[in-house]
Amino acid sequence: APVNVKKICCIGAGYVGGPTCAVIALKCPNIQVTIVDLNQARIDGWNSEDYRLPIYEPGLVEVVKQARGRNLFFSTDIDRAIQEADLIFVSVNTPTKKSGVGAGFAADLNYVESATRRIAAVATSSKIVVEKSTVPMRTAESMRTILEANSKPGLRFDILSNPEFLAEGTAIDDLFAPDRVLIGSLQTFEGKSACQSLTNVYANWVHTDRILTVGLWSSELSKLAANAMLAQRISSINALSAICEATGANIEEVAHAVGRDTRVGSKFLRASVGFGGSCFQKDILNLVYLSESLHLPEVAAYWRQVVTLNEYQKRRFSKRVVDTLFNTITNKNIAILGFAFKADTGDTRESPAITLVRDFLSERAHVTIFDPQVDESQIWLDLSEALPDVSINQIKNQVTIAKSALSAAQNSEAVVVATEWKEFKDINWQAVYNTMKKPAFVFDGRMILDGDALRQIGFKVITIGRGD
Ligand code: UPG
């Protein structure tokens, strides 16, 4: 019979492990959930009295408030949590490799491997081990080999793949009401039984017709495929936005008309300055690397183009800013509103704003940044990583971080919206206009502003996907 899961350990207290397992704890009061991480500061954040959690996600604090101390625990005692658990989520990060074979494309599985080795080294009872991190295909196979080669006799390890589909900014809603939960297992008796154990955990709040059980390899590939196809939609609409800007068509009208076909669907067709985030680019490059290793160069080229177009979109946008500002922004003040890769998150990984700032700095502009969620220290870190040849002092000479949109805009020639924060719609744009140099330009990289209202005030408005 399937194991009745009573204790869960989650290795990795980041964007995926943290919210996912907090919600499991909330929804399964009879299961004890312990989230562990090597990083003491991160665990302290999760345990902090005043709920200054290490990540910002709407609704997350409420979930943690209800479950923490009841059946949800955060700890750095990894070994103990592993030993006690029936089921272990491996939810560590898998960044793109920076050097060695597959550098720039392949995922770095170092953390997955060390977590797996740790499980093998300390486990004293059988476990269900679940890969939650997005991993290259057949990682489950490697995990199984490591576990079997290193564990004590008589212990069983069943490996499941259970990729996470939550999006940042809506993580809690996505976890409460997922479109689907995907669980992959070997199609053996033991594999299916482990799959049933995890299904029973989710069935506490997810209707079973939304819990899809498939083979291990299909599950691993589906995660990469889902992100690749979502990113492909954005690159498709962004490619069309370039045509719109050159012809007088309006990308919002085009997206609406195309999306009305139910076969296409209306979601995820917002043209933008480019997609960002920790997943899309990484997962596509992963798929490209996989296709190449399988000797499928046409397939690799197809997916690579999604990323190439995204780079093009960012470059095209910064060029449009320079061209519009009379072909030079040297010594001009540019205000950038939004630094996060999307609204409702403080996450800046692969944020298009980073590329814009880098481009503007190379034109020797002065840039002022305002973001309602991103920490100042994070912005400095991102910019020094993006500009490895420039000293931090030099960067600080050219970049200012502002406490409000209005102060960012002060004395600027242009305001550039890089993140779709709702609050940017409600800025006192008349006040912004008054503080700016004239002509005052607004570049809406997210199509969120009311262009007509801004033109009434006197702004020159440039929007993605529109020629006017
Ligand atoms: N974006 C657009 N236009 C759109 C939709 C999104 O430009 O129409 C941008 C968005 O601004 C952001 C990026 O695309 O920069 C990614 O957005 P989103 O997918 O909402 O955020 P993520 O948190 O990166 O979530 C993606 C998948 C999710 C998956 C996760 C990690 O949506 O299902 O779990 O990546 O793999």
Boltz pocket constraint, residues with backbone or C-beta under 6 A from the ligand:
constraints:
  - pocket:
      binder: B
      contacts: [[A, 134], [A, 164], [A, 165], [A, 166], [A, 167], [A, 168], [A, 169], [A, 227], [A, 230], [A, 234], [A, 267], [A, 268], [A, 269], [A, 270], [A, 271], [A, 272], [A, 273], [A, 274], [A, 275], [A, 276], [A, 277], [A, 278], [A, 279], [A, 280], [A, 341], [A, 342], [A, 343]]
      max_distance: 6.0
